[in-house]
Amino acid sequence: MSNTIAIDLILYAALLLAGPALAADAVGTSALELYRQAQYADAAELGLTELLREPWNHELRFMVADSLQRNGRFDDAATQFEALEGTPYANSANLRLNALRLNQPARPLASAVASSPQIPVHGPAPLTVAAPDNVPLTEPTPPRGPRGSAYTAIGSPSLATSAHSPAQQQILELSAAENYQAAGTQGLSLLAKETPEDELRLVIANSLAWTGRLKESIQQYQPLIDGKLDKEARVGMANAYRWRGRDDKAVPLLRSVLSTDPENTDARQAMELAQRELRARTLVTLATFDDSSDMQRRSLVINHRWRDASDRNVFEIETSGVNDAMLTTDVKQQDLTLRYQALGLPLQPRFEISAQANPEPAGFAGLKLQFADQALFLDLGRVNWGKMALNANALQTSLTAAHAGVQANGRFVLGQLSGHIDYYDISDNNAILASTVNFMPAWRPLGPRIRLLIGLETRDARVASSAYWSPATGFGTMYAGLLGEWSGANWDFMASGQAGLRLYGEAGPNWSVSAGGRYWLGKDLALGLNLWDMASWRNNADYRAKSLTMNLEKVWN
């Protein structure tokens, strides 16, 4: 399918979903039908006539502007895009307006370009064109990969001119085709050789941010600060900080934009998400786990998190109750945990202490440090192995373990590589060494929201134990699968599936599927649900396990 046809279909769907008022109007519907049939000249003329009677019909105006642009009437299109300033279509209109001006340097830049365009940077990886623009529900950091929403990309292959070098034009075309991975990669290569105009640098910065290369995107937004694209750069940089878990750094940038442009839609949306993350939050989690060894776990966790006035000191208090049942063993455990993270200190240390009330009193502590700008993490501490083992016998004997773990992640031209290795020296004189390595290729043949996953998992034990899974001959498997993520204004959803084969030890063929999501009932209350099911081979027998987790999240004023 060509880029033009794809853009047509996307715009048709967006206009139908976002413009019920347009569909209800007889003349507007006729213009829309012409637009559907790719009769852009007639659609533009009919739409312009109707706009004389309905100047408030923003949906119709956006369609007319697009039709004019497709017919080469760039000045008329720019006039209609400019008229959408301050409407729900402002974000998409300004993107298209900037694209027009970027690809037609002979036309002088209007003063509006330097003062008011609002290029939306809602998520690391936008889906498609949408009008009006949607507000995405994004995570503070992208551990599972990009999580964006739908909005327009800068640049259009149909607007190609000879004003840019072939390398620059290719970046614009890649961005217009929503191949942001390639646009960002080639953009970095271009930046190593030359200094592009601000509009092109913004395209590159956005492409980097939308594909999760947040550190690099921040470096490219920085030169745009205090320039003609200052607002777009500040909003883009703020979102990049949010996805890195630094909402405290995002708020000052957004506040600066809103101080001079209080109606800036993108800044307001980003500010709402950042402030929601910074506010105190209570999370109640109910979970159930069952496996083929007749092990059952029922648990309740209540967690409360808050920050001090600087937003750089994060505090948590958590209490949990666990009931493990297995054959003739039935044991309960309650604990209390305190956590503190100093985001303003080097290595952003995170401290944790916890106390177990029963089956017998015990205490635990941990420290987590990060290095190489969030690319490397180190975990040290004494952990509750009885609870971690998911086995009633381990919980009953109150097993503990000394733990050392390393987690690393990196992004490259070919994709994202992440992994961790954990060593547990257990109180029963046993030891467990576990590792996982995942690779997600940059290539996404099934679309921007579905990613390929390739990985391997290992687990080795000093000796076998009847109290928890400890494969004395080892366990090693290699797997491949798919991970998909979608989100909207007040919801997000993910699903994954994978299948694996034996590498060594007691491993055998295996598979797992999972799905989960969250829905915001309002600005301050959300419901979450996660399902997981798997089949594998353990202890020379078939093994099955499944779990269900439900969350209620309340954000406080």
LUMMAR-785103 format. One line per field, with one value per residue (C-alpha): residue in three letters; x, y, z. Coordinates in steps of 0.2 Angstrom, whole numbers, plus 5000, padded with zeros to 4 digits. Each point is the difference from the previous one (the first is absolute). Example, Ala and Ser with C-alpha at 12.3 -4.5 7.8 and 13.67 -1.06 7.14 Angstrom:
<nodes>
r [ALA	SER]
X [5062	5006]
Y [4978	5017]
Z [5039	4997]
</nodes>
This chain:
<nodes>
r [MET	SER	ASN	THR	ILE	ALA	ILE	ASP	LEU	ILE	LEU	TYR	ALA	ALA	LEU	LEU	LEU	ALA	GLY	PRO	ALA	LEU	ALA	ALA	ASP	ALA	VAL	GLY	THR	SER	ALA	LEU	GLU	LEU	TYR	ARG	GLN	ALA	GLN	TYR	ALA	ASP	ALA	ALA	GLU	LEU	GLY	LEU	THR	GLU	LEU	LEU	ARG	GLU	PRO	TRP	ASN	HIS	GLU	LEU	ARG	PHE	MET	VAL	ALA	ASP	SER	LEU	GLN	ARG	ASN	GLY	ARG	PHE	ASP	ASP	ALA	ALA	THR	GLN	PHE	GLU	ALA	LEU	GLU	GLY	THR	PRO	TYR	ALA	ASN	SER	ALA	ASN	LEU	ARG	LEU	ASN	ALA	LEU	ARG	LEU	ASN	GLN	PRO	ALA	ARG	PRO	LEU	ALA	SER	ALA	VAL	ALA	SER	SER	PRO	GLN	ILE	PRO	VAL	HIS	GLY	PRO	ALA	PRO	LEU	THR	VAL	ALA	ALA	PRO	ASP	ASN	VAL	PRO	LEU	THR	GLU	PRO	THR	PRO	PRO	ARG	GLY	PRO	ARG	GLY	SER	ALA	TYR	THR	ALA	ILE	GLY	SER	PRO	SER	LEU	ALA	THR	SER	ALA	HIS	SER	PRO	ALA	GLN	GLN	GLN	ILE	LEU	GLU	LEU	SER	ALA	ALA	GLU	ASN	TYR	GLN	ALA	ALA	GLY	THR	GLN	GLY	LEU	SER	LEU	LEU	ALA	LYS	GLU	THR	PRO	GLU	ASP	GLU	LEU	ARG	LEU	VAL	ILE	ALA	ASN	SER	LEU	ALA	TRP	THR	GLY	ARG	LEU	LYS	GLU	SER	ILE	GLN	GLN	TYR	GLN	PRO	LEU	ILE	ASP	GLY	LYS	LEU	ASP	LYS	GLU	ALA	ARG	VAL	GLY	MET	ALA	ASN	ALA	TYR	ARG	TRP	ARG	GLY	ARG	ASP	ASP	LYS	ALA	VAL	PRO	LEU	LEU	ARG	SER	VAL	LEU	SER	THR	ASP	PRO	GLU	ASN	THR	ASP	ALA	ARG	GLN	ALA	MET	GLU	LEU	ALA	GLN	ARG	GLU	LEU	ARG	ALA	ARG	THR	LEU	VAL	THR	LEU	ALA	THR	PHE	ASP	ASP	SER	SER	ASP	MET	GLN	ARG	ARG	SER	LEU	VAL	ILE	ASN	HIS	ARG	TRP	ARG	ASP	ALA	SER	ASP	ARG	ASN	VAL	PHE	GLU	ILE	GLU	THR	SER	GLY	VAL	ASN	ASP	ALA	MET	LEU	THR	THR	ASP	VAL	LYS	GLN	GLN	ASP	LEU	THR	LEU	ARG	TYR	GLN	ALA	LEU	GLY	LEU	PRO	LEU	GLN	PRO	ARG	PHE	GLU	ILE	SER	ALA	GLN	ALA	ASN	PRO	GLU	PRO	ALA	GLY	PHE	ALA	GLY	LEU	LYS	LEU	GLN	PHE	ALA	ASP	GLN	ALA	LEU	PHE	LEU	ASP	LEU	GLY	ARG	VAL	ASN	TRP	GLY	LYS	MET	ALA	LEU	ASN	ALA	ASN	ALA	LEU	GLN	THR	SER	LEU	THR	ALA	ALA	HIS	ALA	GLY	VAL	GLN	ALA	ASN	GLY	ARG	PHE	VAL	LEU	GLY	GLN	LEU	SER	GLY	HIS	ILE	ASP	TYR	TYR	ASP	ILE	SER	ASP	ASN	ASN	ALA	ILE	LEU	ALA	SER	THR	VAL	ASN	PHE	MET	PRO	ALA	TRP	ARG	PRO	LEU	GLY	PRO	ARG	ILE	ARG	LEU	LEU	ILE	GLY	LEU	GLU	THR	ARG	ASP	ALA	ARG	VAL	ALA	SER	SER	ALA	TYR	TRP	SER	PRO	ALA	THR	GLY	PHE	GLY	THR	MET	TYR	ALA	GLY	LEU	LEU	GLY	GLU	TRP	SER	GLY	ALA	ASN	TRP	ASP	PHE	MET	ALA	SER	GLY	GLN	ALA	GLY	LEU	ARG	LEU	TYR	GLY	GLU	ALA	GLY	PRO	ASN	TRP	SER	VAL	SER	ALA	GLY	GLY	ARG	TYR	TRP	LEU	GLY	LYS	ASP	LEU	ALA	LEU	GLY	LEU	ASN	LEU	TRP	ASP	MET	ALA	SER	TRP	ARG	ASN	ASN	ALA	ASP	TYR	ARG	ALA	LYS	SER	LEU	THR	MET	ASN	LEU	GLU	LYS	VAL	TRP	ASN]
X [5000	5007	5003	4986	4987	5005	4999	4983	4993	5007	4992	4984	4999	5006	4987	4986	5004	5004	4987	4982	4994	5008	4991	4984	5000	4994	5012	5015	4996	5000	5017	5006	4994	5010	5015	4998	4999	5017	4991	5010	4997	4981	5000	5010	4989	4984	5008	5005	4982	4993	5013	4993	4984	5008	5017	4999	5000	5019	4998	4995	5014	5013	4994	4999	5018	5006	4991	5008	5017	4998	4996	5015	4991	5012	4996	4982	5003	5011	4987	4987	5013	5004	4981	5000	5011	4992	4988	5001	5009	5014	5013	4998	4997	5016	5010	4993	5004	5018	5001	4995	5012	5014	4998	4998	5014	4997	4985	5004	4996	4985	5001	4989	5013	5012	4987	4985	5002	4997	5008	4993	5012	4988	5009	5016	4992	4985	4987	4992	4993	4986	4989	4996	5016	4998	5007	5011	5001	5019	5011	5013	5013	4999	5006	4988	5004	4992	4983	4993	4984	4994	5005	5008	5018	5010	5004	4991	5008	4987	5009	5017	5010	5018	5003	5007	5015	4995	5005	4989	4985	5001	4999	4984	4993	5004	4991	4985	4999	5000	5017	5006	5014	5008	4997	5008	5015	5004	4997	5013	5012	4996	5002	5018	5004	4990	4989	4982	4987	4989	4985	5010	5009	4982	4995	5016	4997	4982	5005	5013	4987	4986	5012	5006	5017	4996	5018	5004	4984	5003	5017	4991	4986	5013	5007	4982	4996	4998	4999	4985	4995	5002	4983	5001	5017	4995	4985	5010	5014	4987	4992	5017	5003	4983	5004	5016	4991	5006	4983	5008	5011	4986	4989	5011	5001	4981	4997	5012	4989	4984	5005	5000	4988	4987	4989	5014	4991	5016	5008	4983	4998	5018	4999	4984	5009	5016	4991	4990	5016	5007	4985	4997	4993	4993	4999	4990	5005	4991	5008	4998	5012	4998	5011	5000	5009	4984	5008	4988	5004	4988	5007	4995	5012	4997	5013	5000	5013	5003	5014	5007	4998	5015	4992	5017	4999	4988	4992	4990	4992	4993	4991	4996	4991	5004	4991	5009	4992	5008	4994	5000	5009	4991	5009	4997	5012	4999	5013	5004	5012	5007	5009	5009	5008	5010	4999	5010	5016	5013	4995	4982	5001	4985	4999	4988	4997	4987	4994	4991	4988	4997	5003	5014	5007	5013	5007	5007	5008	5006	5009	4998	5012	5000	5015	5003	4985	4987	5009	5006	4993	5007	4989	5007	4991	4993	4983	4985	5004	4985	4988	5010	5000	4981	5000	4991	5014	5013	4988	4997	5018	5003	5015	5010	5014	5014	4997	5011	4993	5005	4988	5005	4992	5005	4993	5009	4997	4994	4988	5000	5010	4996	5004	5003	5010	4996	5009	4991	5010	4986	4999	4998	5018	4994	5003	4990	5007	4987	5001	4990	5005	4987	5003	4986	5005	4997	4991	4981	4992	4983	4999	5007	4990	5005	5018	5010	5008	5015	5008	5007	4998	5011	4999	5013	5000	5014	4989	4982	4987	4983	4995	5002	5004	5019	5005	5017	5003	4996	4986	5003	4987	5000	4984	4992	4984	4990	4996	4986	4996	4986	4993	4987	4995	4996	5005	5015	5001	5014	5000	5014	5003	5016	5006	5016	5011	5013	5018	5006	4996	4982	4992	4988	4988	4991	4988	4992	4987	4995	4989	4996	4994	4995	4984	4999	4982	5004	5016	5003	4994	5006	4996	5013	4999	5014	4999	5014	5001	5014	5005	5018	5010	5006	5007	4998	4981	4988	4997	4986	4998	4988	4997	4987	5004	4988	5005	4990	5011	4995	5009	4998	4999]
Y [5000	5017	5014	5010	4987	4996	5018	5001	4985	5007	5017	4993	4990	5014	5012	4987	4997	5017	5010	4994	5017	5000	4984	5007	5014	4997	5011	4995	4982	5003	5008	4986	4987	5009	5000	4981	4998	5010	5014	5013	5015	4998	4996	5016	5011	4993	5001	5018	5004	4992	5008	5017	4995	4989	5008	4991	4983	4995	4983	5006	5013	4987	4990	5015	5005	4982	5000	5017	4994	4984	5010	5011	5016	5002	5018	4996	4985	5010	5013	4986	4991	5017	5003	4984	5008	4998	4986	4982	4998	5012	4987	4991	5016	5008	4984	5001	5018	4998	4986	5012	5013	4988	4993	5017	5011	5013	5005	5012	4993	5008	5007	4987	4987	5008	5003	4988	4983	4985	4985	4986	4988	4989	4983	4991	4992	5008	4989	5009	5017	5005	5016	5006	4995	4987	5000	4984	4991	4997	4992	5010	4990	4988	4983	4991	5011	5015	5004	5015	5005	5006	5017	5006	4999	5015	4999	4993	4991	5009	5017	4994	5014	5003	5012	4986	4989	4982	4994	5014	4996	4981	5004	5010	4986	4987	5011	5003	4981	4997	4991	5009	4987	5003	5019	5001	4989	5010	5016	4996	4996	5017	5010	4993	5008	5016	5012	4999	5014	4999	4992	4985	4999	4999	4986	4990	5004	4994	4984	4996	5003	4990	4985	5000	5008	5013	5005	5004	5009	5011	5005	5005	5010	5010	5011	5005	5007	5019	4999	5002	4982	5003	4994	4984	4996	5003	4989	4987	5000	5000	4984	4992	5003	4993	4984	4999	5001	5018	5009	5012	5006	5001	5011	5016	4998	4999	5014	5011	4997	5002	5017	5008	4988	4994	4992	4990	4983	4989	5009	4999	4981	4996	5010	4991	4983	5006	5007	4985	4990	5011	5000	4988	4984	4984	4984	4985	4983	4984	4985	4981	4987	4981	4987	4981	4996	5005	5016	5014	5018	5013	5017	5018	5015	5018	5012	5019	5011	5019	5013	5015	5018	4998	4985	4992	4990	4985	4991	4984	4990	4983	4986	4983	4984	4983	4983	4986	4982	4984	4983	4999	5016	5017	5015	5018	5015	5019	5012	5019	5009	5017	5007	5016	5006	5016	5006	5015	4990	4992	4982	5004	4987	4991	4993	4987	4992	4988	4989	4983	4997	4981	4985	5008	5017	5005	5016	5004	5014	5005	5013	5004	5012	5005	5003	5006	5011	4987	4987	4989	4996	4991	4992	4994	4994	4987	4994	4990	4984	4991	5012	5002	4981	4998	4984	4997	4990	5014	5012	4989	4998	5019	4998	5015	5004	5012	5008	5008	5005	5009	5007	5008	5007	5009	5006	4997	5002	4983	5000	5000	4988	4997	4987	4996	4988	4996	4990	4994	4992	4992	4996	4981	5000	4999	5013	5006	5008	5007	5010	5007	5009	5008	5008	5010	5003	5018	4991	5000	4991	4999	5019	5013	4993	4981	4995	4984	4993	4988	4994	4987	4995	4990	4994	4989	4994	4993	4986	4994	5005	4994	5018	5009	4999	4996	4990	4992	4995	5018	5007	5010	5005	5011	5008	5012	5009	5016	5015	5012	5016	5013	5015	5013	5016	4990	4982	4989	4982	4987	4982	4988	4982	4990	4982	4992	4985	4991	5006	4989	4992	4996	5012	4995	5008	5014	5014	5015	5013	5016	5015	5015	5017	5015	5011	5017	5003	5018	5011	4992	4982	4985	4982	4987	4982	4988	4981	4988	4982	4988	4982	4993	4985	4999	4986	4988	5003	5012	5016	5013	5016	5015	5016	5014	5018	5014	5018	5015	5016	5016	5016	5013	5019]
Z [5000	4995	5013	4992	5001	5018	5005	4991	5010	5016	4998	4995	5016	5010	4993	5002	5018	5005	4990	5003	4997	4983	4996	5005	4989	4982	4991	5011	4997	4981	5002	5010	4987	4987	5011	5003	4981	4999	4990	5010	4988	5001	5019	5002	4990	5008	5018	4997	4995	5016	5011	4995	5009	5014	5005	5016	4992	5004	4993	4983	5000	5004	4985	4989	5004	4997	4983	4995	5005	4989	4986	5001	5007	5014	5004	5001	5011	5011	5003	5005	5011	5009	5003	5010	5014	5017	4994	5004	4983	5004	5003	4984	4990	5007	4996	4982	4999	5006	4987	4986	5005	5003	4983	4992	5006	4986	5009	5015	5017	5008	5017	5006	4997	5013	5013	5000	4991	5012	4993	5011	5008	5009	5000	4995	4985	4992	4991	4986	4994	5011	5001	5013	5009	5014	5017	5003	5016	5002	5013	5009	4991	4985	5008	4988	4985	4992	5006	4990	4992	4984	4991	4985	4994	4994	4982	4985	4984	4989	5005	4995	4993	4994	5015	5011	4997	4996	5018	5007	4989	5004	5018	4997	4989	5013	5013	4989	4997	5019	4999	5015	5005	4983	5001	5017	4995	4984	5009	5012	4986	4991	5016	5001	4984	4999	5010	4993	5001	5016	4992	4994	5016	5009	4988	5005	5018	4999	4991	5013	5014	4992	4998	5018	4997	5014	5005	4981	4998	5015	4993	4983	5009	5010	4985	4996	5017	4999	4981	4989	5004	5019	5005	4990	5006	5018	4999	4991	5012	5015	4993	4997	5019	5005	4990	5009	5017	5003	5001	5012	4986	4988	5011	4999	4981	4998	5012	4990	4984	5009	5008	4983	4991	5013	4986	4993	4998	5000	5015	5010	4996	5005	5016	5005	4998	5008	5015	5002	5001	5013	5011	5014	4995	5008	4991	5006	4992	5001	4992	4998	4994	4996	4993	4996	5016	5009	5007	5002	5006	5004	5004	5005	4998	5005	4995	5003	4991	5002	4997	5010	4994	4988	4991	5001	5015	4998	5015	5001	5013	4996	5010	4993	5005	4991	5002	4992	5000	4993	5004	5019	5002	5003	5006	5001	5001	5003	4997	5000	4988	5000	4984	4996	4984	4998	4982	5003	5006	4989	4995	5006	5014	5006	5017	5007	5017	5005	5014	5000	5014	4998	4998	5010	5002	4987	4992	4983	4991	4983	4990	4981	4990	4982	4989	4982	5000	5003	4990	5014	5017	5015	5014	5016	5016	5011	4993	5005	4990	5008	4992	4984	4997	4998	5010	5016	5007	4997	5009	5015	5003	4998	4988	4997	4987	4997	4983	4987	4983	4984	4988	4983	4985	4984	4983	4984	4982	4999	5015	5019	5010	5019	5013	5018	5011	5018	5013	5016	5014	5010	5018	4998	4992	4983	4986	4984	4985	4988	4984	4986	4984	4988	4983	4991	4982	4993	4985	5003	4985	5009	5003	5013	5015	4998	5003	4998	5015	5001	5016	5011	5019	5011	5018	5009	5018	5011	5006	4997	5014	5003	5007	4984	4982	4999	4985	5004	4982	4995	4989	4984	4987	4984	4995	4987	5000	4998	5011	4996	5009	4997	5009	5000	5010	5015	4998	4995	4995	4996	4995	4996	4995	4999	4997	5005	4998	5011	5000	5015	5016	5005	4988	4986	4988	5008	4997	5009	4996	5010	4998	5011	5001	5010	4998	5008	5007	5002	5003	5017	5000	4989	4999	4993	4995	4995	4995	4997	4995	4996	4997	5002	5006	5018	5011	4985	4998	4992	5009	4999	5009	4999	5009	5001	5007	5003	5005	5007	4999	5008	4997	5014	4999]
</nodes>
